[in-house]
Amino acid sequence: MNSHTPQTITIDLADRSYPIVIGSGLLGQPQTYADLPNASRALIVTNNTVALLYLQRLRGALLSKYPQVLEVVLPDGEQHKTWQTLNLIFDALLGQGCDRKTVLFALGGGVVGDMTGFAAASFMRGVPFVQVPTTLLAQVDSSVGGKTGINHPLGKNMIGAFYQPQLVVCDLDTLRTLPPRELSAGLAEVIKYGPIADLAFLDWIEANLDAMLARDPAALAHAVKRSCEIKAWVVGQDEREAGLRAILNFGHTFGHAIEAGLGYGEWLHGEAVGCGMVLAAELSCRLGLVDRAFVKRLTALIARAGLPVRGPQLSAEDNAGRYLALMRLDKKAEAGEIRFVLIDGPGRAVVRAAPDSMVREIT
């Protein structure tokens, strides 16, 4: 894919279908937003890191369409994905007298996108919103598919709604300002798509990982495009995670436990998912679903991406017990039984349970 020629991928959800536009220089172009609903007001939600880089550029583009462009700047970080921070968005909407046609714009990473989407789903029981993701992780995963929400001290993303955006704008230029740690975290969600759905893409990631780490525009453009294509295919078949969509949570059952157990923000989401994929692959191997060579291959790739491959200590007394307790709060758990996304042969995923004794051995 040429990073300078915008590409469009459609999430096919009948009357709620929407485009994901991928390319360079999109964020500040009025034309990018021309097909959105008309309204008297728009509200940009961002954080204090991204605001310094891109807020005025987006605001300038939106002023050609919306007579009034408001803004709310949230604190940055997963630890702020809370009711208190969410309420800052509602304070801005209500304080400025916004109506149900007001369009919200999520300018930032996954935390901003999730909270803006949840606010849009809730305010006046639903107002339109647009995702403008500025991190690799958000561009390839969290901005696409309509999952919105906030964290609770007992579990990640446990409070939220399925609510689809009107448009997703992936401006690849924003990846130039991404800190190296955030870039690596995003690569975890890129790597995820290979083992669960596309072994050829996994081959490509292995061959092009160094180029992505060096921020090669063409490599990053292809990674974002292929990741969005796979996610669009899955979400189009199973919007509300009744079955197939659960495979997108490969590494997330362990990963969410790590995030909640360490405290939100201690590890980045992508770091926890990267480690979680290693643990899930190991569990897949012990259940006889995949061979040891594949586990070594995936672990080596995740390590090359700059991600942790060993689970952290969550408890001095009973570490495995702490992992199990946290994972029983996972949204995929059924009747207290943990459901893991496992690799059922390279390129295929399956959701199933595993014996606690086996989970204890790998945590």
Helices and strands as residue ranges (DSSP letters): E 7-11, G 14-16, E 18-23, G 30-33, E 41-47, H 50-50, I 51-55, H 56-62, E 68-74, G 78-80, H 83-95, E 103-108, H 110-122, G 123-125, E 129-133, H 136-137, I 138-142, E 147-152, E 155-162, E 167-171, G 172-177, H 180-197, H 199-213, H 217-237, G 244-249, H 252-262, H 269-286, H 292-304, H 319-327, E 340-343, E 349-352, H 356-362
